[in-house]
């Protein structure tokens, strides 16, 4: 059984923690529009595990935010998540705030 995915909005940051996989992403998917409203950063440093379904949700969250007028960057990308991003050739979509700074 996977740990539940948790998220919290503070100012313009959406912080995710726990496991983001096909078994845990449904609740965030259901609240995706409000979760990403007016955010500048998606903090993934608290994620213990991300699978391909979770990665797809991250891409989708970014696209929803872009449609709402913002272009969020990602912070706290682990080496494992970066490997998954590279594997799917998503470096231009999942952009690290640390690489911009």
VMD Tcl script that builds the backbone (N, CA, C; Angstrom):
set m [mol new atoms 303]
animate dup $m
set s [atomselect $m all]
$s set {name element resname resid chain x y z} {
  {N N UNK 1 A 0.847 -1.190 0.000}
  {CA C UNK 1 A 0.000 0.000 0.000}
  {C C UNK 1 A 0.885 1.244 0.000}
  {N N UNK 2 A 0.598 2.178 -0.880}
  {CA C UNK 2 A 1.380 3.396 -0.997}
  {C C UNK 2 A 0.978 4.403 0.072}
  {N N UNK 3 A 1.966 5.213 0.459}
  {CA C UNK 3 A 1.670 6.309 1.371}
  {C C UNK 3 A 0.808 7.308 0.634}
  {N N UNK 4 A -0.056 7.983 1.355}
  {CA C UNK 4 A -0.890 8.966 0.670}
  {C C UNK 4 A -0.060 10.150 0.188}
  {N N UNK 5 A -0.499 10.722 -0.896}
  {CA C UNK 5 A 0.094 11.950 -1.402}
  {C C UNK 5 A -0.483 13.105 -0.589}
  {N N UNK 6 A 0.378 14.007 -0.190}
  {CA C UNK 6 A -0.065 15.194 0.529}
  {C C UNK 6 A 0.394 16.420 -0.252}
  {N N UNK 7 A -0.385 17.477 -0.182}
  {CA C UNK 7 A 0.028 18.733 -0.796}
  {C C UNK 7 A -0.464 19.876 0.045}
  {N N UNK 8 A 0.286 20.984 -0.061}
  {CA C UNK 8 A -0.046 22.179 0.706}
  {C C UNK 8 A 0.322 23.394 -0.127}
  {N N UNK 9 A -0.563 24.353 -0.124}
  {CA C UNK 9 A -0.283 25.620 -0.805}
  {C C UNK 9 A 0.137 26.652 0.223}
  {N N UNK 10 A 1.265 27.305 -0.027}
  {CA C UNK 10 A 1.698 28.426 0.795}
  {C C UNK 10 A 2.153 29.520 -0.152}
  {N N UNK 11 A 1.542 30.672 -0.033}
  {CA C UNK 11 A 1.808 31.794 -0.937}
  {C C UNK 11 A 1.662 31.315 -2.377}
  {N N UNK 12 A 2.740 31.350 -3.149}
  {CA C UNK 12 A 2.655 30.951 -4.555}
  {C C UNK 12 A 3.344 29.607 -4.812}
  {N N UNK 13 A 3.422 28.766 -3.778}
  {CA C UNK 13 A 4.079 27.465 -3.903}
  {C C UNK 13 A 3.104 26.339 -3.593}
  {N N UNK 14 A 3.137 25.332 -4.428}
  {CA C UNK 14 A 2.417 24.087 -4.177}
  {C C UNK 14 A 3.469 23.065 -3.782}
  {N N UNK 15 A 3.438 22.604 -2.524}
  {CA C UNK 15 A 4.409 21.632 -2.022}
  {C C UNK 15 A 3.778 20.247 -1.984}
  {N N UNK 16 A 4.440 19.291 -2.621}
  {CA C UNK 16 A 3.967 17.916 -2.666}
  {C C UNK 16 A 4.859 17.038 -1.801}
  {N N UNK 17 A 4.258 16.067 -1.109}
  {CA C UNK 17 A 5.052 15.132 -0.313}
  {C C UNK 17 A 4.380 13.767 -0.302}
  {N N UNK 18 A 5.163 12.754 0.034}
  {CA C UNK 18 A 4.660 11.388 0.028}
  {C C UNK 18 A 5.018 10.702 -1.273}
  {N N UNK 19 A 4.101 9.921 -1.786}
  {CA C UNK 19 A 4.330 9.198 -3.037}
  {C C UNK 19 A 3.353 9.676 -4.091}
  {N N UNK 20 A 3.889 10.004 -5.247}
  {CA C UNK 20 A 3.073 10.446 -6.371}
  {C C UNK 20 A 3.122 9.347 -7.428}
  {N N UNK 21 A 2.150 8.478 -7.358}
  {CA C UNK 21 A 2.085 7.370 -8.311}
  {C C UNK 21 A 0.639 7.095 -8.675}
  {N N UNK 22 A 0.433 6.101 -9.511}
  {CA C UNK 22 A -0.918 5.831 -10.023}
  {C C UNK 22 A -1.908 5.495 -8.912}
  {N N UNK 23 A -1.415 5.011 -7.780}
  {CA C UNK 23 A -2.303 4.649 -6.679}
  {C C UNK 23 A -2.666 5.828 -5.780}
  {N N UNK 24 A -1.891 6.924 -5.843}
  {CA C UNK 24 A -2.099 8.023 -4.897}
  {C C UNK 24 A -2.525 9.337 -5.532}
  {N N UNK 25 A -2.506 9.444 -6.842}
  {CA C UNK 25 A -2.683 10.758 -7.461}
  {C C UNK 25 A -4.135 11.213 -7.648}
  {N N UNK 26 A -5.098 10.345 -7.425}
  {CA C UNK 26 A -6.493 10.670 -7.725}
  {C C UNK 26 A -7.008 11.918 -6.997}
  {N N UNK 27 A -6.708 12.058 -5.720}
  {CA C UNK 27 A -7.256 13.213 -4.988}
  {C C UNK 27 A -6.681 14.527 -5.514}
  {N N UNK 28 A -5.391 14.547 -5.841}
  {CA C UNK 28 A -4.813 15.766 -6.416}
  {C C UNK 28 A -5.381 16.014 -7.806}
  {N N UNK 29 A -5.561 14.968 -8.570}
  {CA C UNK 29 A -6.159 15.100 -9.906}
  {C C UNK 29 A -7.542 15.749 -9.809}
  {N N UNK 30 A -8.329 15.345 -8.821}
  {CA C UNK 30 A -9.679 15.885 -8.670}
  {C C UNK 30 A -9.675 17.358 -8.279}
  {N N UNK 31 A -8.602 17.835 -7.647}
  {CA C UNK 31 A -8.522 19.226 -7.196}
  {C C UNK 31 A -7.472 20.022 -7.958}
  {N N UNK 32 A -7.072 19.525 -9.120}
  {CA C UNK 32 A -5.949 20.088 -9.868}
  {C C UNK 32 A -6.116 21.560 -10.219}
  {N N UNK 33 A -7.298 21.992 -10.617}
  {CA C UNK 33 A -7.477 23.386 -11.032}
  {C C UNK 33 A -7.242 24.354 -9.880}
  {N N UNK 34 A -7.789 24.055 -8.721}
  {CA C UNK 34 A -7.587 24.950 -7.577}
  {C C UNK 34 A -6.200 24.780 -6.967}
  {N N UNK 35 A -5.626 23.589 -7.055}
  {CA C UNK 35 A -4.302 23.345 -6.472}
  {C C UNK 35 A -3.227 24.193 -7.139}
  {N N UNK 36 A -3.374 24.456 -8.433}
  {CA C UNK 36 A -2.319 25.189 -9.147}
  {C C UNK 36 A -2.671 26.646 -9.448}
  {N N UNK 37 A -3.802 27.104 -8.980}
  {CA C UNK 37 A -4.189 28.494 -9.242}
  {C C UNK 37 A -3.165 29.455 -8.649}
  {N N UNK 38 A -2.615 30.314 -9.498}
  {CA C UNK 38 A -1.682 31.380 -9.089}
  {C C UNK 38 A -0.413 30.866 -8.412}
  {N N UNK 39 A 0.102 29.737 -8.825}
  {CA C UNK 39 A 1.351 29.266 -8.232}
  {C C UNK 39 A 2.533 29.601 -9.143}
  {N N UNK 40 A 3.686 29.817 -8.531}
  {CA C UNK 40 A 4.918 30.097 -9.271}
  {C C UNK 40 A 5.896 28.935 -9.161}
  {N N UNK 41 A 5.729 28.121 -8.114}
  {CA C UNK 41 A 6.651 27.021 -7.866}
  {C C UNK 41 A 5.886 25.780 -7.442}
  {N N UNK 42 A 6.314 24.643 -7.960}
  {CA C UNK 42 A 5.831 23.345 -7.493}
  {C C UNK 42 A 7.016 22.678 -6.809}
  {N N UNK 43 A 6.940 22.564 -5.498}
  {CA C UNK 43 A 8.022 21.997 -4.694}
  {C C UNK 43 A 7.836 20.489 -4.591}
  {N N UNK 44 A 8.752 19.736 -5.192}
  {CA C UNK 44 A 8.666 18.277 -5.198}
  {C C UNK 44 A 9.698 17.639 -4.270}
  {N N UNK 45 A 10.336 18.448 -3.438}
  {CA C UNK 45 A 11.405 17.929 -2.565}
  {C C UNK 45 A 10.895 16.919 -1.544}
  {N N UNK 46 A 9.612 16.967 -1.211}
  {CA C UNK 46 A 9.051 16.046 -0.232}
  {C C UNK 46 A 8.548 14.737 -0.817}
  {N N UNK 47 A 8.675 14.583 -2.120}
  {CA C UNK 47 A 8.206 13.343 -2.743}
  {C C UNK 47 A 9.223 12.229 -2.566}
  {N N UNK 48 A 8.751 11.100 -2.060}
  {CA C UNK 48 A 9.614 9.940 -1.847}
  {C C UNK 48 A 9.711 9.080 -3.099}
  {N N UNK 49 A 8.650 9.102 -3.902}
  {CA C UNK 49 A 8.606 8.257 -5.093}
  {C C UNK 49 A 7.687 8.905 -6.115}
  {N N UNK 50 A 8.104 8.847 -7.385}
  {CA C UNK 50 A 7.275 9.312 -8.492}
  {C C UNK 50 A 7.375 8.271 -9.596}
  {N N UNK 51 A 6.232 7.793 -10.085}
  {CA C UNK 51 A 6.250 6.874 -11.226}
  {C C UNK 51 A 5.841 7.645 -12.477}
  {N N UNK 52 A 5.707 6.948 -13.596}
  {CA C UNK 52 A 5.390 7.628 -14.851}
  {C C UNK 52 A 4.021 8.304 -14.810}
  {N N UNK 53 A 3.060 7.737 -14.113}
  {CA C UNK 53 A 1.747 8.377 -13.970}
  {C C UNK 53 A 1.872 9.667 -13.160}
  {N N UNK 54 A 2.687 9.639 -12.119}
  {CA C UNK 54 A 2.936 10.836 -11.325}
  {C C UNK 54 A 3.630 11.913 -12.135}
  {N N UNK 55 A 4.593 11.511 -12.956}
  {CA C UNK 55 A 5.282 12.453 -13.827}
  {C C UNK 55 A 4.297 13.089 -14.810}
  {N N UNK 56 A 3.407 12.287 -15.348}
  {CA C UNK 56 A 2.383 12.812 -16.259}
  {C C UNK 56 A 1.513 13.842 -15.548}
  {N N UNK 57 A 1.189 13.595 -14.287}
  {CA C UNK 57 A 0.393 14.562 -13.533}
  {C C UNK 57 A 1.174 15.865 -13.329}
  {N N UNK 58 A 2.470 15.783 -13.059}
  {CA C UNK 58 A 3.275 16.995 -12.909}
  {C C UNK 58 A 3.248 17.820 -14.194}
  {N N UNK 59 A 3.371 17.155 -15.330}
  {CA C UNK 59 A 3.296 17.852 -16.614}
  {C C UNK 59 A 1.922 18.501 -16.765}
  {N N UNK 60 A 0.892 17.769 -16.420}
  {CA C UNK 60 A -0.472 18.282 -16.542}
  {C C UNK 60 A -0.703 19.478 -15.611}
  {N N UNK 61 A -0.197 19.406 -14.389}
  {CA C UNK 61 A -0.348 20.525 -13.451}
  {C C UNK 61 A 0.301 21.785 -14.012}
  {N N UNK 62 A 1.484 21.613 -14.593}
  {CA C UNK 62 A 2.172 22.760 -15.183}
  {C C UNK 62 A 1.354 23.345 -16.331}
  {N N UNK 63 A 0.773 22.501 -17.152}
  {CA C UNK 63 A -0.006 22.981 -18.286}
  {C C UNK 63 A -1.290 23.687 -17.833}
  {N N UNK 64 A -1.907 23.198 -16.780}
  {CA C UNK 64 A -3.092 23.879 -16.229}
  {C C UNK 64 A -2.699 25.263 -15.726}
  {N N UNK 65 A -1.582 25.327 -15.000}
  {CA C UNK 65 A -1.106 26.614 -14.479}
  {C C UNK 65 A -0.790 27.572 -15.633}
  {N N UNK 66 A -0.171 27.062 -16.693}
  {CA C UNK 66 A 0.128 27.908 -17.864}
  {C C UNK 66 A -1.155 28.429 -18.494}
  {N N UNK 67 A -2.172 27.595 -18.575}
  {CA C UNK 67 A -3.454 28.016 -19.132}
  {C C UNK 67 A -4.105 29.093 -18.268}
  {N N UNK 68 A -3.773 29.085 -16.970}
  {CA C UNK 68 A -4.309 30.080 -16.038}
  {C C UNK 68 A -3.439 31.333 -15.989}
  {N N UNK 69 A -2.323 31.337 -16.739}
  {CA C UNK 69 A -1.498 32.540 -16.822}
  {C C UNK 69 A -0.192 32.523 -16.061}
  {N N UNK 70 A 0.204 31.411 -15.482}
  {CA C UNK 70 A 1.499 31.352 -14.801}
  {C C UNK 70 A 2.330 30.228 -15.412}
  {N N UNK 71 A 3.627 30.280 -15.188}
  {CA C UNK 71 A 4.529 29.250 -15.713}
  {C C UNK 71 A 5.387 28.740 -14.554}
  {N N UNK 72 A 4.841 27.842 -13.754}
  {CA C UNK 72 A 5.563 27.422 -12.546}
  {C C UNK 72 A 6.850 26.660 -12.862}
  {N N UNK 73 A 7.839 26.890 -11.991}
  {CA C UNK 73 A 9.080 26.138 -12.019}
  {C C UNK 73 A 8.987 25.067 -10.941}
  {N N UNK 74 A 9.840 24.082 -11.013}
  {CA C UNK 74 A 9.866 22.989 -10.048}
  {C C UNK 74 A 11.083 23.139 -9.154}
  {N N UNK 75 A 10.908 22.933 -7.861}
  {CA C UNK 75 A 12.036 22.985 -6.942}
  {C C UNK 75 A 12.169 21.650 -6.226}
  {N N UNK 76 A 13.399 21.323 -5.826}
  {CA C UNK 76 A 13.646 20.110 -5.060}
  {C C UNK 76 A 13.591 18.827 -5.865}
  {N N UNK 77 A 13.958 18.891 -7.135}
  {CA C UNK 77 A 13.934 17.690 -7.980}
  {C C UNK 77 A 15.059 16.747 -7.557}
  {N N UNK 78 A 14.683 15.544 -7.151}
  {CA C UNK 78 A 15.680 14.544 -6.732}
  {C C UNK 78 A 16.390 13.970 -7.958}
  {N N UNK 79 A 17.502 13.280 -7.717}
  {CA C UNK 79 A 18.234 12.639 -8.814}
  {C C UNK 79 A 17.373 11.603 -9.524}
  {N N UNK 80 A 16.596 10.841 -8.750}
  {CA C UNK 80 A 15.727 9.828 -9.354}
  {C C UNK 80 A 14.658 10.459 -10.236}
  {N N UNK 81 A 14.038 11.527 -9.745}
  {CA C UNK 81 A 13.027 12.210 -10.545}
  {C C UNK 81 A 13.667 12.837 -11.778}
  {N N UNK 82 A 14.861 13.401 -11.624}
  {CA C UNK 82 A 15.546 13.988 -12.777}
  {C C UNK 82 A 15.837 12.918 -13.828}
  {N N UNK 83 A 16.182 11.720 -13.398}
  {CA C UNK 83 A 16.414 10.622 -14.337}
  {C C UNK 83 A 15.146 10.280 -15.115}
  {N N UNK 84 A 14.018 10.274 -14.415}
  {CA C UNK 84 A 12.733 9.990 -15.066}
  {C C UNK 84 A 12.378 11.103 -16.065}
  {N N UNK 85 A 12.622 12.340 -15.670}
  {CA C UNK 85 A 12.371 13.486 -16.553}
  {C C UNK 85 A 13.217 13.365 -17.816}
  {N N UNK 86 A 14.477 13.008 -17.644}
  {CA C UNK 86 A 15.381 12.851 -18.783}
  {C C UNK 86 A 14.967 11.673 -19.655}
  {N N UNK 87 A 14.580 10.573 -19.023}
  {CA C UNK 87 A 14.151 9.389 -19.759}
  {C C UNK 87 A 12.991 9.708 -20.701}
  {N N UNK 88 A 12.067 10.532 -20.245}
  {CA C UNK 88 A 10.906 10.907 -21.057}
  {C C UNK 88 A 11.132 12.192 -21.861}
  {N N UNK 89 A 12.359 12.719 -21.819}
  {CA C UNK 89 A 12.741 13.912 -22.571}
  {C C UNK 89 A 11.840 15.108 -22.246}
  {N N UNK 90 A 11.648 15.343 -20.949}
  {CA C UNK 90 A 10.761 16.416 -20.492}
  {C C UNK 90 A 11.514 17.587 -19.855}
  {N N UNK 91 A 12.810 17.706 -20.129}
  {CA C UNK 91 A 13.619 18.756 -19.509}
  {C C UNK 91 A 13.137 20.164 -19.856}
  {N N UNK 92 A 12.498 20.330 -21.010}
  {CA C UNK 92 A 11.998 21.652 -21.405}
  {C C UNK 92 A 10.651 21.962 -20.764}
  {N N UNK 93 A 9.998 20.956 -20.195}
  {CA C UNK 93 A 8.681 21.132 -19.586}
  {C C UNK 93 A 8.794 21.162 -18.064}
  {N N UNK 94 A 9.501 20.195 -17.498}
  {CA C UNK 94 A 9.733 20.168 -16.043}
  {C C UNK 94 A 11.044 20.926 -15.792}
  {N N UNK 95 A 10.938 22.225 -15.624}
  {CA C UNK 95 A 12.114 23.088 -15.502}
  {C C UNK 95 A 12.401 23.340 -14.026}
  {N N UNK 96 A 13.635 23.073 -13.644}
  {CA C UNK 96 A 14.057 23.230 -12.257}
  {C C UNK 96 A 14.325 24.698 -11.924}
  {N N UNK 97 A 13.753 25.150 -10.835}
  {CA C UNK 97 A 14.006 26.526 -10.369}
  {C C UNK 97 A 15.470 26.695 -10.000}
  {N N UNK 98 A 16.119 25.647 -9.541}
  {CA C UNK 98 A 17.519 25.713 -9.148}
  {C C UNK 98 A 18.423 25.970 -10.359}
  {N N UNK 99 A 18.055 25.477 -11.517}
  {CA C UNK 99 A 18.863 25.683 -12.727}
  {C C UNK 99 A 18.693 27.080 -13.278}
  {N N UNK 100 A 17.558 27.717 -12.985}
  {CA C UNK 100 A 17.299 29.082 -13.453}
  {C C UNK 100 A 18.037 30.088 -12.574}
  {N N UNK 101 A 18.067 29.811 -11.279}
  {CA C UNK 101 A 18.650 30.770 -10.306}
  {C C UNK 101 A 20.137 30.922 -10.437}
}
mol reanalyze $m
mol bondsrecalc $m
mol representation Tube
mol addrep $m
